[in-house]
């Protein structure tokens, strides 16, 4: 109850801040012109706006469990909020960058590794969703099978980002924009403990800290 009341208190303070309303919100109702889409995890500790000190209207954000990007669904029969947000960002807003932002200590990845992928019978939705990252789990078990649980999770977090990066290119409108040179895709990992952001470098195959 207290956390809810704190949120309401925060809103009331915002409402009283006439300078903030004048500087930001007075013109935002006219529309949005975000040039960056961030696909982030739902984790409450990972807030892209704060991590990148972005102002209102600067980034378009969609969030899901483990920051996964599903492959393009040619049948168009499934409900994919992430796919819908991606389509709007690329075709509507015409964003110039897409950032997939994963993070350390991801609960979705930890569950995937802990249960070795066998989660569907225990959950209604999460297990099926996490199947998107199953190739990352298989890669982890193959290359880090004897490592500690923590090391396997760290490896799987990075591999899941690579899978999502590849899945982005299965969307025809994303592939077309990338090939035209109007869109760039990025995969980033946020280290919560170190407050450090790393970006995947396809050339080296490694996540390199941004400095």
Steps between C-alpha positions, in 0.01 A plus 500: 500500500782740588671453164173582323453811711855607415415480131192715549707748701752513217226575249364782713848651523529479122165668461620795710821538297387770258848535347512131410155512349594804295836365383391147414133418507357817346628395157511121532126468440560608140669171418815296546816497293711241674795381291587205723304187591612314811380145560564447869425249773204556729734485801424794731872561556569568134359834385637611160399864551707519817793293370536727196367817663242533222238773508128438441435443131860407423473120490221260410499204738340158507568253780459126544637211701878472433498765225440240231417561136285223351565390142270645235167315497406446137159361598409819691292286735682561828470796735839669520503838669872521432451440128225763487718757676787416268282547194369835622847625592656410165212566261323778691764690694780397262748463783868501410618265772365192676662403830428165664588553865550190712649497849683293758309294758205466260226293663374365169843375397570359846175300486586376151843379610379356831227295339702422186212634293228283657271779624190478281313258725556730799382825343225611265702750298859542620630159392378537144636854481841394631519236227617787281827480695530120486782513241691720746445240771620219272813697416560563870461135599733396219777745581452563874339178620756449777509862610325648803132594481593869510747463213245311294242773557750768399583312182133438420409867554747598230402220263132592535584854389676362193196286419272802527736703284477232232122480537473872427623436150220246434255793491484614135457869585799491735719321248402745228577805716837356607596424140401854397727637772221681685498267803765353730444217747683470832511248786597628844541340841451704817699382801278596793765462769767696313257744336685430177366471147668280239426476129542194282772536239430262208862531385646369826199293603522656846305742715722802554442757772401843373745762624 
